Amino acid sequence: MDAMEKSLLLFKDADLEKDGGAIAEKGDTAPPKLPVSYVTAGNRKVPVLKTLLTSACERDCAYCPFRAGRDGRRITFKPEEFATFADEMHRHRIVEGVFLSSGIAGGSIATQDRLLTTATLLRKKHEFKGYLHLKLMPGAEKDQILQAMTLADRVSVNLEAPGESYLHRLAPHKQFWDELLRTLQTAEEIRRNVDPRDYGRSRWPSITTQFVIGAAGEKDRDLLLWSEKLLKDLRLSRVYFSPFRPIPKTPLADLPAEAPERAVRLYRAFFLLRDYGFSADELPLTPNGQLPSGDPKELWAKLHLAESPVEVNTASREELLRIPGIGPKRAAILMAARRQSRLSDVQQLRSLGMPVDKMSPYILLDGKSPVRQLRLFT
Ligand code: SF4
C-alpha cells in the first residue's frame, strides 16, 4: 500500500468517526476522498493534510474508533514515508500544511519521539516551510515538548473533558492533571521562560485544546469556566468543542449524538471570553448550567443593556463590544467615526456599515434612543 492509499484510508476512517460510522473493515471498497481538511489560520481557511502517524492505539478512550481492542484495519506510516508524502502534497499545492497526530503505541514517550522524528525530517530534510500543527502526546517530556515547539506553528493537547471526573467517563486511562493539563502547562512555561530566538524562531507556536461535548454529562458552565482558565493561565488561542458522535462497537455506542447547535453556542460564548472582555460568570446560563438557545451576547444585552443603553459617542471600547452586532472591527470604526463628528442619527450608523436594527435597542445616540427614529423611518 503506498502513502497516498494509506493516507486516504486513514482519512476515511477518521472521517467515519465524524459521521458516526464504523472504522472500515478489511475489504471495504467505498471510494475515498482526497485526504484534505481545512483549518483556520489567521482569517483564512487553509487546506491541510490531517492524519495520524498510526491508527493503532493501546489506549481505550470510549468514544474513539481507534481504541485498543476494536476490530478494524490499522494503518501506520514510517516517519520518512510520511514526511516524503506530506512534502509532495505540499509541493503539488494540494495542501498548505500538515496536522499530525498519532495513536499511542509503545507509550506516549516513544510515540512522541516518532512524531518528532517525522516533523524533523519534514522540516530539515525536506525543507518543508508550510503550516505544521503537531499533537503533544499525554505526558510528553519537557524536552520533547520544547522540540515540538521548535518545529511546529501550533501544538495541542486535547483535554477531552472539563475535569478529572468527566474525563474518567470518556477515557478511563487518561490522567487529566498529570498527563493532559501538565503537558499544556509545560508548553506555556516554555513560551513564558525561553527565548524562541535561541532556537532560531521569531515566536513560539500557538497552543490549542479540544473538548468532546455531550458524552460525559458535562455542563456548559464547566466548559466555559475551563475555557476562561485556559485563556488566562495558558494563553490558549482556541478551545475547540467537538460534538460527540457514537461509534459502533465502542462503550458509548448507544449514547445519542450531541447536537451541533450546542457547539455553535459554546463557540459564541468562547469568543465573548476571548475577544469581548466577558467573564464566564457573566454569561447567561440556565439553572442547570447550560447556555440557553439564542445568541449569548444578545441574551446578556437584554438583561443588562435594555434598561441602561450605551451612549455610542462616549462609550469605551469595552462598552461598545458589549453591544449586540458590534465586534472589534466595528468598535474601531465607531471610535474613528465619532472623532470626526458626533453620532446622532441612525443613517450615520448605516453609512458606517453598522447592524442598526440589532444594536438599536441597546444604544443611545447623543442621549436619544434610535428606536424611535427607526420607527419613524420604517
Ligand atoms: S489515545 Fe487517542 S487514538 Fe488512542 S484511543 Fe484515545 S483518542 Fe483514540
Residues whose N, C-alpha, C, O or C-beta is under 5 A from the ligand:
A	BS01	SF4	C57 R59 D60 C61 C64 F66 R67 S102 G103 I104
